[in-house]
């Protein structure tokens, strides 16, 4: 049985007072007018018809800055979600918003409507990056709103972007570490996607911005992922889904998008951990003197694809870098998610 499912309700670009340099929400949500109550109900019913055996179902309002839209409209949407929650057909209500669209009045209203989770589109904790990206808020707004959300008893989510104007590996690492200090329950990591007709696209066209390469995006995200994961934060999304871009109806530029971006990141982590263990076992990269031994590489069933790597890239990497070693891959369901083990075949565990 699937344990958890999100029913996404995409709110158009309403309420947000800013035009972030990377954003074209009117395109991303494929709407220019408010979603009607009938459309919300129809979407929920369509999803519920396929989620009968899911343990936990939640309605999530995405797309715009939910708490910045008029309160009356917020409440119309929330009343619909609340009826489904009261009936037991869904279990949680989830929304995303901006750090500067949170105050006590807003949070009191959300609590009255049984909202469970509030995600903040933080993007970065670096004030220079935020200013260059035209976010309209600074890191002080993030700390203030995050603490307030937690004081009111909501589950906190943090969304971070990688590769914004002015960004750097050091700034991304700092953002991950500051996120850990806020102790959110969930997080999302999004490498920047350059979408046509955004400010970022025009900046790139004019030579004022260089998008990350896909490999840079993977490596920067990997380091952030490791920090969040080590702190026990549930990373619920890494990279945009293909459906997000299909919904946009627009074109993308640059090379950071990959339909399996999360697997690229987790595969790099698996490769790194296996290589550390090969070194501990005495194997030397690119050396013909490595003993001709078979090495078992193990992960649980969910992690085996990360171990092998997207398209088998990790398997090929080790074949090329460690000549003479025979690596075989096994499922070991005694291992935890994200745990990867290498040992010489025949040795005791």
Secondary structure, 3 states (H helix, E strand, C coil): CCCEEEEEEECCCCCCCCCCCCCCHHHHCCCCCCCCHHHHHHHHHHHHCCCCCCCEEEEEEECCCHHHCCHHHHHHHHHHHHHHHHHCCCCEEEEEECCCCCCHHHHHHHHHCCCCEEEEEEECCCHHHHHHCCCCCCHHHHHHHHHHHHHCCCEEEEEEEECCCCCCHHHHHHHHHHHHHHCCCEEEEEECCEECCCHHHHHHHCCCCCCCCHHHHHHHHHHHHHHHHHCCCEEEEECCCHHHHHHHCCCEECCCCCCCHHHHHHHHHHHHHHHHHHHHCCCCCCCCCCCCCEEEEEECCCCHHHHHCHHHHHHHHHHHHCCCCEEEEEECCCCCCCCCEEEECCCCC
